């Protein structure tokens, strides 16, 4: 399966040189933050609102590729401050639960926009069900 890009009309069109998501060899790759469809930061200063928006964006991208959150195998979580971990984790549990949780790691660092507090970098296994939109 060749590498293809995935776009969802429910997310903003990237202004930097990257796609919203990519599928290659049955694997889905994406990183999401708390931006709305117009590119505005959602929930400035509110880790729960930002987590919810970023994971909703991820859900939309996975659906555009023919998958779901259940297909996520790995999550790398970037937080600007580890004091936000509990709030992020509270909302994360709304999106990922059950017996088949993805592996994950969490690190701190700065974001491309100072208002952003969290970013999710994910890999999901879509296999043959991947139907990415170009």
C-alpha positions, 0 to 999 in steps of 0.5 A: 500500500503506497503512502497516502495523506488523510484530510478531514474537513472537520480540522483546519487545513495545515498552513505549515508543510505537513499533512493532517495525517498519513497512512503507509503500509497499513499504519496511520500516523498523526499528531493533533493539538487543540485547534478548531477548524479555523485554526484557533486554539481551543481552551486557552489555559484549560488542559481538559478542554485542550485535551478534549479538542485534540483527541476529538481532532484525532478521532475525526482523522482516524474516521477519515482514514477508515479507522477508530480510536480502537485502532490506536497502538501507541500514543506519545503525549507532549505536555508543556507542564507535567502539572497538567498530567492529571487533568489530561489523563482525566479526559484521555480516559473518556477517549481510551478505555477498556481492555485494549489500551494503546501503549503511551509515553508522556514528556514535557516540552514547548509547543509551536504556539505558546497557548497550546498545552498538549499534543498527541502523536499517534500510530494506529494499525488500520491494516487493509481497512485504511481508506485515506482521502487524498 
